[in-house]
Amino acid sequence: MAADRLSALLFSATTGGTRRSISAALTEAGVTLEAEDSGAFPDQHFGHDYEFSINIAAADLPRLAYALIVKHYAGRFGAVDEVRDVAEQAGIKSGFATW
């Protein structure tokens, strides 16, 4: 990947007076997930908005991809087609083989 940065808002909702937003970003360094809580809960417990993140290094992304495939597609009859479709929708080429 060049100096590209892909990012997406994964979640944004308010429940019980607390708003949570979660975003993901992919860079050459890896993947970052960032979350921000604002409103009642963080105000009560911290006195301010609360932000946190996790980072997955680029070198670990193949193992993360494998773990996510196993978690979300195990036991699914259409797993091969579904993973291929997700890859294609993201512009990722996949190979096809028969034997």
C-alpha positions as CSV (number, residue, x, y, z in Angstrom):
1,M,0.0,0.0,0.0
2,A,1.4,3.4,-0.8
3,A,0.9,6.3,1.6
4,D,-2.9,5.5,1.4
5,R,-5.0,5.6,4.5
6,L,-8.3,3.8,4.5
7,S,-10.8,4.6,7.2
8,A,-14.4,3.9,8.1
9,L,-16.9,4.7,10.9
10,L,-17.9,1.3,12.3
11,F,-20.4,2.4,14.9
12,S,-22.0,5.5,16.2
13,A,-25.0,5.4,18.6
14,T,-26.3,6.8,21.8
15,T,-27.6,4.6,24.6
16,G,-28.7,5.7,28.0
17,G,-27.2,9.2,27.5
18,T,-23.8,7.9,26.4
19,R,-22.6,8.2,22.8
20,R,-20.0,5.8,21.5
21,S,-18.3,6.2,18.1
22,I,-15.9,3.6,16.8
23,S,-13.7,4.0,13.7
24,A,-11.1,1.9,12.0
25,A,-8.1,3.0,9.9
26,L,-5.6,1.0,7.8
27,T,-2.2,2.5,7.1
28,E,1.2,1.1,6.1
29,A,1.8,0.7,9.9
30,G,-1.2,-1.5,10.4
31,V,-4.8,-1.2,11.7
32,T,-6.0,1.1,14.4
33,L,-9.5,0.9,16.0
34,E,-10.4,4.1,18.0
35,A,-13.4,4.5,20.3
36,E,-14.8,7.7,21.9
37,D,-17.4,7.7,24.6
38,S,-19.1,11.0,25.5
39,G,-22.0,11.9,27.7
40,A,-23.4,10.5,30.9
41,F,-21.2,7.5,31.7
42,P,-17.7,9.0,31.0
43,D,-18.8,12.3,32.6
44,Q,-19.9,10.4,35.8
45,H,-16.8,8.2,36.0
46,F,-14.0,10.3,34.5
47,G,-15.4,13.9,34.4
48,H,-14.7,14.1,30.7
49,D,-15.0,12.2,27.4
50,Y,-13.1,8.9,27.3
51,E,-11.1,7.8,24.2
52,F,-9.2,4.6,23.7
53,S,-7.7,2.6,20.8
54,I,-6.0,-0.6,19.9
55,N,-3.3,-1.0,17.2
56,I,-2.5,-4.1,15.2
57,A,0.9,-4.0,13.5
58,A,1.1,-4.6,9.7
59,A,3.1,-7.7,10.3
60,D,0.3,-9.2,12.3
61,L,-2.5,-8.5,9.8
62,P,-2.4,-11.9,8.1
63,R,-2.9,-13.6,11.4
64,L,-5.7,-11.2,12.3
65,A,-7.4,-11.9,8.9
66,Y,-7.1,-15.6,9.6
67,A,-8.6,-15.3,13.1
68,L,-11.5,-13.2,11.8
69,I,-12.2,-15.6,9.0
70,V,-12.3,-18.6,11.5
71,K,-14.4,-16.7,13.9
72,H,-17.0,-15.4,11.5
73,Y,-17.1,-18.2,8.8
74,A,-16.6,-21.4,10.7
75,G,-19.6,-23.7,10.3
76,R,-20.9,-21.8,7.3
77,F,-21.7,-23.8,4.1
78,G,-21.0,-20.8,1.9
79,A,-17.8,-19.6,3.7
80,V,-15.6,-19.8,0.5
81,D,-18.0,-17.8,-1.6
82,E,-18.7,-15.3,1.3
83,V,-15.0,-14.6,1.9
84,R,-14.4,-14.3,-1.9
85,D,-17.3,-11.8,-2.1
86,V,-15.9,-9.7,0.8
87,A,-12.5,-9.7,-0.8
88,E,-13.9,-8.7,-4.2
89,Q,-15.9,-5.9,-2.6
90,A,-12.7,-4.5,-1.0
91,G,-10.8,-4.7,-4.3
92,I,-8.8,-7.7,-3.2
93,K,-8.0,-10.3,-5.8
94,S,-8.5,-13.9,-4.9
95,G,-7.3,-17.0,-6.8
96,F,-9.6,-20.0,-7.7
97,A,-8.5,-23.6,-7.9
98,T,-10.1,-27.0,-8.4
99,W,-8.6,-30.4,-8.1
